[in-house]
Amino acid sequence: MPAISRYAIRAALVHLALGVTIGALLLANKALPFAPWIWSLLPAHIHMLLIGWTVQLAFGVAFWILPRLSAEGDRGSPVLSWLIVAGLNGGVTLAVLADLLRLLGSIALPGPLELAAFVCYGGVSLACARHFWPRLAAITLPSS
């Protein structure tokens, strides 16, 4: 397994652990209300599990498992792959930070941080399409 896949999968597992912890706190608060402010962590929970866990795990596995471009094992641009992982983690971090700042009552920063997070997500989407398209185009389906 290539290093980028190992790193992406490990980072996805960290997001899973943090997201599930926040989810457990949300459910515990629903059963026995102890902190009404905890519900403001719901968007952070969603970002961690949807983008941080699911998308990053899918990227890590896809980078490893999709057909290589050549017999030498070329998987595409390693720089672009690292930028994709950095963009995913950066976007989730910015979105969670915006949610935490909103929780603390800061009005000025959450909007620009959320915008930066969504720009990261959009850039990652385009970079994934650019990175994986040649590998997906190499797949030939059997004719019927």
C-alpha positions in Angstrom: 0.0 0.0 0.0 1.5 3.4 -1.0 2.3 5.9 1.7 -0.3 8.4 0.6 -3.0 5.8 1.1 -1.8 4.8 4.5 -1.7 8.5 5.6 -5.2 9.2 4.2 -6.7 6.1 5.8 -5.1 6.9 9.2 -6.3 10.5 9.0 -9.8 9.2 8.1 -9.7 7.0 11.2 -8.8 10.0 13.4 -11.8 11.9 11.9 -14.0 8.9 12.6 -12.9 8.8 16.2 -13.4 12.5 16.8 -16.7 12.5 14.9 -18.1 9.5 16.8 -17.0 11.1 20.1 -18.9 14.3 19.3 -21.9 12.1 18.2 -21.8 10.2 21.4 -21.9 13.5 23.4 -24.8 14.7 21.3 -26.8 11.5 22.0 -25.9 11.6 25.7 -27.1 15.2 25.9 -30.3 14.2 24.2 -31.0 11.5 26.9 -29.8 13.5 29.9 -29.5 17.2 29.1 -26.2 18.5 30.6 -25.0 21.1 28.0 -27.5 22.8 25.7 -24.6 24.4 23.8 -23.4 21.0 22.6 -25.9 20.9 19.8 -23.9 23.7 18.1 -21.2 20.9 17.4 -23.6 19.1 15.1 -22.1 20.7 11.9 -18.6 19.8 13.1 -19.8 16.2 13.6 -21.2 16.2 10.1 -18.0 17.6 8.5 -15.8 15.1 10.4 -17.8 12.1 9.5 -18.9 13.0 5.9 -15.8 14.6 4.6 -13.1 13.7 7.0 -14.0 10.0 7.4 -16.0 8.9 4.3 -14.5 11.0 1.5 -10.9 10.7 2.8 -11.2 6.9 3.3 -12.6 6.6 -0.3 -9.7 8.6 -1.6 -7.1 6.6 0.2 -8.6 3.3 -1.0 -9.1 4.5 -4.5 -5.6 5.8 -4.8 -4.3 2.4 -3.8 -6.8 0.1 -5.6 -7.5 1.8 -9.0 -5.5 0.5 -12.0 -2.0 1.9 -12.4 -1.1 4.1 -15.4 1.9 1.9 -16.3 3.5 -1.4 -15.6 6.1 0.3 -13.4 3.4 1.2 -10.9 2.8 4.9 -11.8 -0.3 6.1 -9.9 -0.2 9.7 -11.1 1.2 12.8 -9.6 2.3 12.3 -6.0 2.3 16.1 -5.4 -1.4 16.3 -6.5 -2.2 13.3 -4.3 -0.7 15.0 -1.2 -2.5 18.2 -2.1 -5.8 16.4 -2.2 -5.2 14.9 1.3 -4.0 18.3 2.6 -7.1 20.0 1.1 -9.4 17.5 2.7 -7.9 17.8 6.1 -7.5 21.6 5.8 -11.1 21.9 4.7 -12.5 19.9 7.6 -10.2 21.7 10.0 -11.4 25.1 8.8 -15.1 24.0 8.9 -14.7 22.7 12.5 -12.8 25.8 13.5 -15.6 28.0 12.1 -18.1 26.0 14.1 -16.1 26.3 17.3 -15.7 30.1 16.8 -19.5 30.3 16.3 -19.9 28.4 19.5 -17.7 30.9 21.3 -19.7 33.8 20.0 -17.3 35.2 17.4 -19.3 36.7 14.7 -16.5 38.0 12.4 -14.6 34.8 11.5 -16.9 31.9 10.9 -18.2 33.1 7.5 -14.8 33.5 5.8 -13.5 30.2 7.4 -16.5 28.3 6.1 -16.0 29.9 2.7 -12.3 28.8 2.8 -13.4 25.3 3.8 -15.8 25.0 0.8 -13.1 26.4 -1.5 -10.9 23.6 -0.2 -13.6 21.0 -0.9 -14.2 22.4 -4.4 -10.5 22.3 -5.2 -10.2 18.8 -3.9 -13.1 17.7 -6.1 -11.5 19.1 -9.2 -8.1 17.7 -8.2 -9.6 14.2 -7.7 -11.3 14.4 -11.0 -8.0 15.4 -12.7 -6.0 12.8 -10.8 -8.3 9.8 -11.2 -9.7 10.3 -14.7 -6.7 8.8 -16.6 -6.8 5.8 -14.3 -10.5 5.3 -14.7 -10.4 5.8 -18.4 -7.9 2.8 -18.6 -10.6 0.4 -17.3 -12.1 -1.6 -20.2 -15.4 -3.2 -19.6 -16.1 -6.6 -21.1 -18.4 -6.6 -24.1 -21.6 -8.6 -24.0 
